[in-house]
C-alpha cells in the first residue's frame, strides 16, 4: 500500500505563491524539485485554487428571520423582475421562500400605516382641538398686547396735555 504525504494548508499556500510568482525563466518542474513535492500534486493544488477563485462565495447561513431591514429591501429589489423558476432558483440559493418575500413586501408597504384607523381619527381630532385652542389663546394675547400698547399711547398723550415731558 502506498502512503500519501500530508501537507499543511500553509505549505500548500506558500507553494502556490511560489508557482504563481515564478518568472518566465523557472518552470513548474523546477519549483516542485525545489520544494520536494510531486508535479501532479502541485498541478492538482493549482487546479483546486483556480476552482476556488471562480467559485462564488457561499451564501450566508443566516435565517431569513434574522435578516436586517436593509437586507430584506435589497432582496426585494433583486427579485423584483424574477418570476417562476428564476425566482425559485434565487430563493434556493439564499435559503428564502417566495412567501417570505411577499410578506416582506407587504410589511414594507404597510409600515406607514399604524394599523387602527379609529385611533388615527381620534388623534387627528385631538390635534385639531389643540390647534384651535392655541389659536384662540394667541388671538386673546394679541388683543391684550394691542390694548396695553393703546393704553401706553394714551398715557403719553395725557401727560403731554397736562404739560409734562413727552419721552
C-alpha positions as CSV (number, residue, x, y, z in Angstrom):
1,X,0.0,0.0,0.0
2,X,1.2,3.5,-0.9
3,X,1.4,6.1,1.8
4,X,0.4,9.6,0.9
5,X,2.2,12.5,2.4
6,X,0.0,15.2,4.0
7,X,0.9,18.8,3.6
8,X,-0.4,21.7,5.8
9,X,-2.6,24.4,4.4
10,X,0.2,26.9,4.9
11,X,2.7,24.9,3.0
12,X,0.2,24.5,0.1
13,X,-0.4,28.2,0.1
14,X,3.3,29.0,0.1
15,X,3.9,26.5,-2.8
16,X,1.1,28.1,-4.8
17,X,2.5,31.6,-4.2
18,X,5.9,30.4,-5.3
19,X,4.5,28.8,-8.5
20,X,2.4,31.8,-9.4
21,X,5.2,34.3,-8.7
22,X,7.9,32.4,-10.6
23,X,9.3,34.2,-13.6
24,X,9.5,33.1,-17.2
25,X,12.9,31.5,-16.6
26,X,11.6,29.0,-14.0
27,X,9.4,26.0,-14.8
28,X,6.8,24.3,-12.6
29,X,9.1,21.2,-12.5
30,X,11.9,23.3,-11.0
31,X,9.6,24.6,-8.3
32,X,8.5,21.0,-7.4
33,X,12.1,19.9,-7.3
34,X,12.9,22.8,-5.0
35,X,10.0,22.1,-2.7
36,X,10.5,18.3,-2.9
37,X,6.9,17.6,-3.9
38,X,5.3,15.7,-6.8
39,X,4.5,17.6,-10.0
40,X,1.0,16.1,-10.1
41,X,0.3,17.2,-6.6
42,X,1.3,20.8,-7.3
43,X,-0.8,20.8,-10.5
44,X,-3.8,19.4,-8.5
45,X,-3.4,22.2,-6.0
46,X,-3.2,24.8,-8.8
47,X,-6.4,23.4,-10.3
48,X,-8.2,23.5,-6.9
49,X,-7.1,27.1,-6.3
50,X,-8.4,28.2,-9.7
51,X,-11.7,26.5,-8.9
52,X,-11.8,28.2,-5.6
53,X,-11.3,31.6,-7.2
54,X,-14.0,31.1,-9.8
55,X,-16.5,29.6,-7.3
56,X,-19.0,32.1,-6.0
57,X,-18.9,32.9,-2.3
58,X,-21.1,30.6,-0.2
59,X,-24.4,32.1,0.7
60,X,-24.9,33.5,4.1
61,X,-26.1,30.9,6.5
62,X,-28.4,33.4,8.1
63,X,-32.0,32.5,8.7
64,X,-34.5,34.8,6.8
65,X,-36.0,35.9,10.2
66,X,-32.6,37.3,11.1
67,X,-32.2,39.4,8.0
68,X,-32.0,43.2,8.7
69,X,-34.5,45.5,7.0
70,X,-31.7,46.7,4.6
71,X,-31.0,43.1,3.5
72,X,-34.7,42.4,3.1
73,X,-35.1,45.5,0.9
74,X,-32.1,44.5,-1.2
75,X,-33.7,41.0,-1.6
76,X,-36.9,42.6,-2.7
77,X,-35.0,44.8,-5.2
78,X,-33.1,41.8,-6.6
79,X,-36.2,39.7,-7.0
80,X,-38.5,42.4,-8.4
81,X,-38.4,41.2,-12.0
82,X,-38.0,37.5,-11.3
83,X,-40.8,35.1,-12.0
84,X,-41.3,31.3,-11.8
85,X,-38.2,29.1,-11.9
86,X,-35.9,32.1,-11.8
87,X,-37.4,33.3,-8.6
88,X,-37.3,29.8,-7.1
89,X,-33.6,29.5,-8.0
90,X,-32.8,32.8,-6.4
91,X,-34.7,31.8,-3.3
92,X,-33.0,28.4,-3.0
93,X,-29.5,30.0,-3.3
94,X,-30.3,32.3,-0.4
95,X,-32.4,30.0,1.8
96,X,-35.5,32.1,1.5
97,X,-39.1,31.1,0.4
98,X,-41.1,33.1,-2.1
99,X,-43.9,33.6,0.5
100,X,-41.4,35.3,2.8
101,X,-40.5,37.8,0.1
102,X,-44.2,38.5,-0.3
103,X,-44.6,39.0,3.4
104,X,-41.6,41.4,3.5
105,X,-43.1,43.3,0.6
106,X,-46.4,43.8,2.5
107,X,-44.5,44.7,5.6
108,X,-42.6,47.4,3.8
109,X,-45.7,48.7,2.1
110,X,-47.7,48.9,5.3
111,X,-45.0,50.5,7.5
112,X,-46.6,53.9,7.1
113,X,-49.9,52.6,8.4
114,X,-50.3,52.4,12.2
115,X,-53.0,49.8,11.8
116,X,-56.1,51.2,13.5
117,X,-58.0,54.0,11.6
118,X,-60.2,54.8,14.6
119,X,-57.1,55.7,16.7
120,X,-55.7,57.8,13.8
121,X,-59.0,59.7,13.5
122,X,-59.1,60.3,17.3
123,X,-55.5,61.5,17.3
124,X,-56.3,63.9,14.4
125,X,-59.3,65.3,16.2
126,X,-57.3,65.9,19.3
127,X,-54.6,67.7,17.3
128,X,-57.3,69.9,15.7
129,X,-58.8,70.8,19.1
130,X,-55.4,71.6,20.4
131,X,-54.7,73.8,17.3
132,X,-57.9,75.7,17.8
133,X,-57.2,76.2,21.5
134,X,-53.7,77.6,20.7
135,X,-55.1,79.9,18.0
136,X,-57.7,81.3,20.5
137,X,-55.0,81.9,23.1
138,X,-52.8,83.6,20.6
139,X,-55.7,85.9,19.5
140,X,-56.5,86.7,23.1
141,X,-52.9,87.6,23.8
142,X,-52.7,89.7,20.6
143,X,-55.8,91.7,21.8
144,X,-54.2,92.2,25.3
145,X,-51.0,93.4,23.7
146,X,-52.8,95.8,21.5
147,X,-54.8,97.1,24.5
148,X,-51.6,97.6,26.5
149,X,-50.0,99.4,23.6
150,X,-53.0,101.7,23.3
151,X,-53.0,102.4,27.0
152,X,-49.3,103.4,26.8
153,X,-50.0,105.8,23.9
154,X,-53.0,107.3,25.8
155,X,-50.8,107.7,28.9
156,X,-48.2,109.6,26.9
157,X,-50.8,111.8,25.3
158,X,-52.4,112.6,28.7
159,X,-49.0,113.6,30.1
160,X,-48.4,115.8,27.1
161,X,-51.8,117.5,27.6
162,X,-51.0,118.2,31.2
163,X,-47.8,119.8,30.2
164,X,-45.4,117.0,31.2
165,X,-42.5,115.9,29.1
166,X,-43.1,113.6,26.3
167,X,-40.5,110.9,26.0
